[in-house]
Amino acid sequence: LVFVSSISVCVFAQEEVELTMLNYLDITSPEAKVWDATVEAFNAKYPNITLTIENSFGDAYHQKLAALAGAGDLPDVMILWPSGRSLELYKNELIEDLYPFLGADKDKYTPSAVAPQYDGKLYELP
């Protein structure tokens, strides 16, 4: 949702924006072609926004995410799971609470999807 929220603001402002995403993806999987096509279509539809995705998989993903977090250089969007690794990002306030970005869209999610995940805040959405 951070991704979507950033996009809606940028599209209306027509500013040049670059968004980065760390994606949990095995590039040898059939799903990789779908992601490539989706990013290409997105970048064509929103020429003022450049979406750059870095794919990583397995332990390499978790090591990359930890290194980026340690450097204070997390991507705009990342794949997370409600687990110990994500908990460290919450506790250290390295990612933003998504509640302020939901607005009226909150009703479009099931209650469990928008339930607080840590300290009354929402850090992940499906």
Secondary structure as UniProt FT lines:
FT   HELIX           2..13
FT   STRAND          17..24
FT   TURN            27..28
FT   HELIX           31..45
FT   TURN            47..48
FT   STRAND          49..56
FT   HELIX           59..70
FT   TURN            71..72
FT   STRAND          77..78
FT   HELIX           84..91
FT   TURN            92..93
FT   HELIX           99..102
FT   HELIX           103..108
FT   TURN            111..114
FT   TURN            119..120
//
